[in-house]
Amino acid sequence: MGKLRRLRQQHDILALAGTLIACGVVLAPLLLGHPPARAQPPAGCIKSSWIDEVAHFVAVETGSNVPEVCVRFARQEKLDALVSWATAGRAHAETVAAVYVPTTREILLAHDLDPATPIARSYLVHELVHAQQFEQHADERASCAGALEGEAYNLQALYLHTQTSQHREDAFLLQVLGLFQSACGYSN
């Protein structure tokens, strides 16, 4: 009976891992290249204290400045279109929550996310890590895209862990997913 229970737990973790990948904590636009230099952020970017709080957290925890990015809300169709190559063959019930677009220096968040919740803000943490990685050209040195994802998942998990005890299980599962991703063979 114990072996069956462990197999169910492993299956549940792997199922959640697949869902989280498709939930926009994906480094979707790796193929789009590096962003051009920009003097001013485009109109329509969200300016809010919760974005500043998350950016501060990322900067402190990574010891690196967070590059200026435009954070916007986007319809689900737009997010899905940006990551269609990453979610091919996955269940239709899985949705993308956020994505970093290096060519435009934008982080697009699903329009139905509630930024008052730690889980929603954790997606921004994850994507800001990707913004840092591209700013520092880490994508050119990484052994695989999963190595970049592992770093982003780990900081996302740390953020959730520091916010409230009710997200400790989510944080643990993100750490496990980060381990899978950073193994490189898992993400291919």
Summary of the structure (lengths in Angstrom):
residues: 188
radius of gyration: 16.1
end to end distance: 33.2
largest distance: 61.9
contacts: 571
relative contact order: 0.16
helix: 59%
strand: 7%
